[in-house]
Amino acid sequence: MNKQIIFNLPVQDLDKSKAFFAALGFSFNAQYSGEGAAYMNIVDGHIHAMLMTEAFFASFIDKPVIRATEGNEVIICLSCESREELDSLIAKASAAGARIPHPPEDHGFMYDQGFEDLDGHLWNLVWIAPEA
């Protein structure tokens, strides 16, 4: 089996979060999902997120669950194959209810922009020129 990245995110409303990420084009694997969590495929076979209700998430830790709307510790960064893919994902995220905290940054060799999902988690999208 290939090594994969799977990260867990606490969410307030699992159904709303699933609808939000489905609008961005991410799919879900019902085999690994249930009432308290949804297994989201970001890059098939490589990158996944487990969206977990706050109560289910809390069952794995011995500290309080901190809502990302109150503070952030991590920015999830995903690479895109083109500027157009990045712009398309930002447009989809915005249409699905994301907050867009800043305009795109164009450095010539690199182009990036981010969004804040419904639960306040920060996502950054980046395109890097192949020759860079």
Buried (B, 14 or more C-beta within 10 A) or exposed (E): EEEEEEEBBBBEEBEBBBEBBBBBEBEBEEEBBEEBBBBBBBEEEEBBBBBBBBEBBBEEEEEEBEBBEEEEEEEBEBEBEEBEBBBBBBEBBEEBBBBBEEEBEEEEEEBBBBBBBBBBBBBBBBBEEEEE
